[in-house]
Amino acid sequence: MKQNVQAGVKVYEYSREAGDFHAENIRIENGTIVFDMVSPIENVTNIELGQPVPINIENGIAAMALAQLSGCTAEELRRGMKTYEGVDRRFDFKIKNDQHVLLSDYAHHPKEILQSAKSLKEIYSNRKITVIFQPHLYSRTRDFYMDFAEALSHFDEVILTEIYPAREEPIPGVTSELIYNNLDNKVERQMIKKDDVLEFANDRDFDVLVVLGAGNLDNYMRQLSEIIKEKEQN
């Protein structure tokens, strides 16, 4: 309890690393996140995130604090956190094993992409991460292509498709090449047509593959999953 706002009202603080409710002993390794929650009610050990994204440590602390204050037991908290899989197209894992990881992420703004890249690099620090990115809107690409290039350069390999126009008409001189040409020199890169994504995936093997953007590449996730699972059987 930090203070009394008014008689009988308790105020609690939470965060990833400090506050009445917080995490400690965080273990992040090869696609899993496990941590302990320090609580003024009851400490809870070995909490595994069903959606292993670093930002969900703090989100999870907030959710578990409310649940614990409402009477949930430690085992109920563990089960709830482990079985929560998140929402569609937000770190949406389709395959996750020692051979391959495939996920879809709706991130389409440079700041979102940067957080996605940093999160994946944190949970898969020893694996090669490839992104297939479909830029969304000509105007956004025109205005933020340098920011897109900087954010995407945090991945190990960048595959760019043509821009998804949505509601817009083409803008002269605005293509995915604006991003491509400004990627960091250390990044492996390639440009392909959206319609060639499945053929490209069939000819390649991947370690961690994320399909990124707000366009229609997500329509290929079922076929991409089938292609990768077939590789695992051969």
PyMOL commands that set and color helices and strands:
alter all, ss='L'
color gray80, all
select helices_A, chain A and resi 55-69+74-83+110-123+138-152+177-180+194-203+217-233
alter helices_A, ss='H'
color red, helices_A
select strands_A, chain A and resi 22-29+32-38+44-48+92-96+101-105+129-133+157-160+188-191+208-212
alter strands_A, ss='S'
color yellow, strands_A
deselect
rebuild
show_as cartoon
